[in-house]
Every structure is written in C-alpha cells, then in structure tokens.
Amino acid sequence: QLQLVESGGGLVQAGGSLRLSCAASGDTFSPYALGWFRQTPGKERELVAAISWIGGGTYDADSVKGRFTISRDSAKNTLYLQMNSLEPEDTAVYYCAASFHMCSGYVCYESEHYPLWGQGTQVTVSS
C-alpha cells in the first residue's frame, strides 16, 4: 500500500533553514497534488503549500510566502519543503499529504480533501 514518510524536521534558531522531505513508497504514485500542512495544539491544520504533481503549479500560504518553497522530484516520488528565514511562529508538526482530485479545477486547500498522510515531523524554531 502507498505510504508517505516525512523527514528533515528538527530544532533550529530563528532565521535558520530546514528542508523537509516526504518520500512516497509502496505502489505506483499518481496523485493530483501534494501538500504540506502544519498543526499546533488548539489550531486547525493549516495548508502551508501545495503543488500539482504533474504540472508543478504551486500554492503558498500568505504566512510563508517568500520564505518557503515547495518542490517535487517526480522520478524519486519525493516532495520537498525548503524553509528559510524560520520564525518561532513556524513551530509545528509538519505533515505531507496527497490528494487525488481537484477542487475548483486546481489544488485543494482543505485537509479533508487529502486522504493520504504521512506521520508528521516536528519543526521547532527557537528565538
């Protein structure tokens, strides 16, 4: 069965960088889109960035625009999130997830449209 496994989280000082990876394995992988979500206690899970798997079109949340870059390597079935200029407010558990349909003709923004999830990786940004 298809699985997603995140890696690359950790502890970093404000202003630093991390690169998260999400590797898909188990079956042929053909999602419509992959997304990075993050969640902190008491808050809704938030879409950080998403990318259409074939076309490569991207969406970035306003909170991370200009700092985070989503990308994918289709040949390796791997998704990346390059995080620069990290802020303490970026502290969260980060999840990668796959969607298999469109929302209004493009990537979906809500977590309920992503049925396949990784286990999450903790990112902690200290001040």
LUMDO-732358 format. One record per atom (N, C-alpha, C): residue in three letters; x, y, z. Coordinates in steps of 0.1 Angstrom, whole numbers, padded with zeros to 4 digits, always signed. Layout:
N
ALAXYZ ...
END
This chain:
127
GLN+0008-0012+0000 GLN+0000+0000+0000 GLN+0009+0012+0000 LEU+0003+0023-0005 LEU+0011+0036-0006 LEU+0013+0042+0007 GLN+0025+0047+0010 GLN+0028+0054+0022 GLN+0036+0066+0020 LEU+0035+0076+0029 LEU+0042+0088+0028 LEU+0050+0089+0041 VAL+0063+0092+0040 VAL+0072+0093+0052 VAL+0079+0106+0051 GLU+0077+0115+0061 GLU+0084+0127+0062 GLU+0097+0126+0070 SER+0106+0135+0067 SER+0119+0136+0074 SER+0124+0150+0073 GLY+0134+0154+0081 GLY+0141+0166+0080 GLY+0137+0176+0090 GLY+0127+0173+0099 GLY+0124+0182+0110 GLY+0135+0183+0120 GLY+0133+0192+0129 GLY+0143+0194+0140 GLY+0142+0207+0147 LEU+0152+0210+0154 LEU+0153+0223+0162 LEU+0163+0232+0155 VAL+0158+0244+0152 VAL+0166+0254+0145 VAL+0164+0268+0152 GLN+0174+0276+0151 GLN+0172+0290+0156 GLN+0165+0299+0146 ALA+0158+0309+0151 ALA+0151+0318+0143 ALA+0161+0324+0132 GLY+0156+0325+0120 GLY+0165+0329+0109 GLY+0171+0318+0102 GLY+0171+0306+0107 GLY+0177+0295+0101 GLY+0169+0288+0090 SER+0173+0277+0085 SER+0167+0270+0074 SER+0166+0255+0077 LEU+0156+0249+0072 LEU+0154+0234+0072 LEU+0148+0230+0058 ARG+0151+0218+0054 ARG+0144+0212+0043 ARG+0137+0199+0047 LEU+0124+0199+0045 LEU+0117+0187+0048 LEU+0115+0179+0035 SER+0115+0166+0037 SER+0113+0157+0026 SER+0102+0148+0029 CYS+0095+0143+0019 CYS+0084+0134+0020 CYS+0085+0124+0009 ALA+0088+0112+0012 ALA+0090+0101+0003 ALA+0078+0092+0002 ALA+0074+0090-0010 ALA+0062+0080-0012 ALA+0068+0067-0017 SER+0062+0056-0012 SER+0066+0043-0015 SER+0054+0033-0014 GLY+0056+0022-0020 GLY+0047+0011-0018 GLY+0039+0007-0031 ASP+0035+0017-0038 ASP+0027+0014-0051 ASP+0031+0025-0061 THR+0026+0024-0073 THR+0027+0035-0082 THR+0020+0047-0076 PHE+0026+0058-0078 PHE+0022+0071-0072 PHE+0018+0081-0082 SER+0005+0084-0082 SER-0001+0093-0092 SER-0011+0102-0086 PRO-0008+0110-0076 PRO-0017+0119-0070 PRO-0020+0131-0080 TYR-0030+0138-0077 TYR-0032+0151-0084 TYR-0023+0162-0078 ALA-0022+0162-0065 ALA-0014+0172-0058 ALA-0009+0167-0045 LEU+0002+0172-0041 LEU+0008+0170-0027 LEU+0008+0183-0020 GLY+0006+0182-0007 GLY+0006+0194+0001 GLY+0014+0192+0014 TRP+0019+0203+0019 TRP+0025+0204+0033 TRP+0015+0211+0042 PHE+0011+0205+0053 PHE+0003+0211+0063 PHE+0011+0212+0076 ARG+0006+0221+0084 ARG+0012+0221+0098 ARG+0001+0223+0108 GLN+0004+0219+0120 GLN-0006+0219+0131 GLN+0001+0222+0144 THR-0005+0231+0152 THR-0001+0233+0165 THR-0013+0230+0174 PRO-0011+0228+0187 PRO-0022+0224+0196 PRO-0032+0235+0196 GLY-0045+0231+0195 GLY-0056+0241+0196 GLY-0059+0248+0183 LYS-0052+0246+0173 LYS-0054+0252+0160 LYS-0058+0242+0149 GLU-0065+0247+0139 GLU-0068+0238+0128 GLU-0055+0235+0120 ARG-0056+0224+0114 ARG-0045+0221+0105 ARG-0045+0230+0093 GLU-0033+0236+0090 GLU-0032+0247+0080 GLU-0024+0242+0068 LEU-0029+0245+0057 LEU-0021+0242+0044 LEU-0010+0253+0043 VAL+0002+0248+0042 VAL+0014+0257+0041 VAL+0017+0259+0026 ALA+0017+0249+0018 ALA+0020+0249+0004 ALA+0015+0237-0003 ALA+0012+0238-0015 ALA+0008+0226-0023 ALA+0013+0227-0037 ILE+0014+0216-0044 ILE+0020+0215-0057 ILE+0012+0205-0065 SER+0008+0208-0077 SER+0002+0198-0086 SER+0014+0189-0091 TRP+0011+0176-0090 TRP+0022+0166-0091 TRP+0027+0166-0105 ILE+0018+0167-0115 ILE+0023+0166-0129 ILE+0027+0180-0134 GLY+0018+0190-0133 GLY+0021+0203-0139 GLY+0031+0211-0131 GLY+0032+0209-0118 GLY+0041+0216-0109 GLY+0036+0230-0105 GLY+0024+0234-0107 GLY+0019+0246-0102 GLY+0018+0246-0087 THR+0021+0258-0081 THR+0023+0258-0067 THR+0013+0268-0060 TYR+0010+0266-0048 TYR+0003+0275-0039 TYR+0011+0276-0027 ASP+0012+0289-0022 ASP+0019+0292-0009 ASP+0009+0300+0000 ALA+0008+0296+0012 ALA+0001+0304+0022 ALA+0007+0317+0024 ASP-0001+0327+0026 ASP+0005+0341+0029 ASP+0015+0341+0040 SER+0013+0333+0050 SER+0021+0333+0062 SER+0036+0328+0059 VAL+0038+0321+0048 VAL+0051+0316+0045 VAL+0056+0321+0031 LYS+0048+0328+0024 LYS+0052+0333+0011 LYS+0065+0341+0011 GLY+0074+0337+0002 GLY+0087+0343+0002 GLY+0097+0337+0010 ARG+0093+0328+0019 ARG+0102+0321+0028 ARG+0103+0306+0026 PHE+0092+0300+0022 PHE+0091+0286+0020 PHE+0090+0283+0005 THR+0095+0272+0000 THR+0094+0268-0013 THR+0091+0253-0014 ILE+0080+0250-0020 ILE+0076+0236-0022 ILE+0081+0231-0036 SER+0086+0219-0037 SER+0090+0214-0049 SER+0089+0198-0049 ARG+0090+0192-0060 ARG+0089+0178-0060 ARG+0099+0172-0071 ASP+0103+0160-0068 ASP+0111+0152-0078 ASP+0102+0140-0082 SER+0096+0141-0093 SER+0086+0130-0097 SER+0093+0117-0099 ALA+0106+0117-0104 ALA+0113+0105-0106 ALA+0116+0098-0094 LYS+0117+0105-0083 LYS+0120+0099-0070 LYS+0108+0098-0061 ASN+0096+0102-0066 ASN+0084+0102-0058 ASN+0086+0109-0045 THR+0093+0121-0045 THR+0096+0128-0033 THR+0092+0142-0034 LEU+0086+0147-0023 LEU+0082+0161-0021 LEU+0091+0168-0011 TYR+0094+0180-0014 TYR+0103+0188-0005 TYR+0096+0201-0001 LEU+0100+0206+0011 LEU+0097+0219+0015 LEU+0109+0226+0021 GLN+0114+0235+0013 GLN+0126+0243+0017 GLN+0121+0255+0026 MET+0125+0256+0038 MET+0121+0266+0047 MET+0132+0275+0051 ASN+0131+0287+0047 ASN+0142+0297+0051 ASN+0136+0308+0060 SER+0145+0315+0066 SER+0141+0326+0075 SER+0130+0322+0085 LEU+0133+0311+0091 LEU+0123+0305+0100 LEU+0120+0314+0112 GLU+0108+0314+0116 GLU+0104+0322+0128 GLU+0098+0313+0138 PRO+0098+0317+0151 PRO+0092+0309+0161 PRO+0077+0305+0158 GLU+0070+0314+0151 GLU+0056+0311+0148 GLU+0055+0299+0138 ASP+0066+0295+0132 ASP+0066+0284+0123 ASP+0067+0270+0130 THR+0069+0271+0143 THR+0069+0258+0151 THR+0056+0251+0150 ALA+0057+0238+0146 ALA+0045+0230+0144 ALA+0050+0216+0140 VAL+0040+0207+0140 VAL+0042+0194+0134 VAL+0038+0196+0119 TYR+0047+0192+0110 TYR+0045+0193+0096 TYR+0042+0180+0090 TYR+0031+0180+0082 TYR+0027+0167+0075 TYR+0027+0169+0060 CYS+0031+0159+0053 CYS+0028+0159+0039 CYS+0016+0150+0036 ALA+0009+0154+0026 ALA-0004+0147+0023 ALA-0006+0147+0008 ALA-0014+0137+0003 ALA-0017+0136-0011 ALA-0032+0137-0013 SER-0035+0144-0024 SER-0049+0145-0028 SER-0050+0138-0042 PHE-0062+0134-0045 PHE-0064+0126-0058 PHE-0075+0132-0066 HIS-0079+0144-0063 HIS-0089+0151-0072 HIS-0086+0166-0071 MET-0093+0173-0079 MET-0092+0188-0080 MET-0103+0194-0071 CYS-0100+0206-0067 CYS-0110+0215-0061 CYS-0111+0227-0069 SER-0123+0230-0075 SER-0125+0241-0084 SER-0114+0242-0094 GLY-0111+0230-0100 GLY-0102+0229-0111 GLY-0087+0230-0108 TYR-0083+0231-0095 TYR-0069+0232-0091 TYR-0067+0225-0078 VAL-0056+0227-0071 VAL-0053+0220-0059 VAL-0063+0224-0048 CYS-0065+0215-0039 CYS-0074+0217-0028 CYS-0066+0223-0016 TYR-0074+0231-0008 TYR-0067+0238+0003 TYR-0071+0232+0016 GLU-0081+0224+0017 GLU-0086+0219+0030 GLU-0081+0205+0032 SER-0078+0202+0044 SER-0072+0189+0048 SER-0081+0177+0045 GLU-0094+0179+0045 GLU-0103+0168+0043 GLU-0103+0163+0029 HIS-0097+0170+0019 HIS-0095+0166+0006 HIS-0082+0158+0003 TYR-0075+0156+0014 TYR-0062+0149+0013 TYR-0064+0136+0021 PRO-0066+0125+0015 PRO-0069+0112+0022 PRO-0056+0105+0026 LEU-0045+0108+0021 LEU-0033+0100+0024 LEU-0023+0110+0031 TRP-0018+0106+0043 TRP-0010+0114+0051 TRP+0003+0107+0056 GLY+0013+0115+0058 GLY+0025+0109+0065 GLY+0023+0110+0080 GLN+0033+0106+0087 GLN+0032+0106+0102 GLN+0035+0119+0108 GLY+0041+0129+0101 GLY+0044+0142+0106 GLY+0059+0142+0111 THR+0064+0154+0111 THR+0077+0157+0116 THR+0077+0170+0123 GLN+0084+0170+0135 GLN+0083+0182+0143 GLN+0094+0192+0139 VAL+0089+0205+0137 VAL+0098+0216+0135 VAL+0097+0226+0147 THR+0108+0228+0153 THR+0108+0238+0164 THR+0118+0249+0161 VAL+0113+0261+0162 VAL+0121+0273+0159 VAL+0123+0281+0172 SER+0135+0282+0177 SER+0138+0289+0189 SER+0141+0303+0186 SER+0139+0312+0196 SER+0142+0326+0195 SER+0155+0329+0201 
END
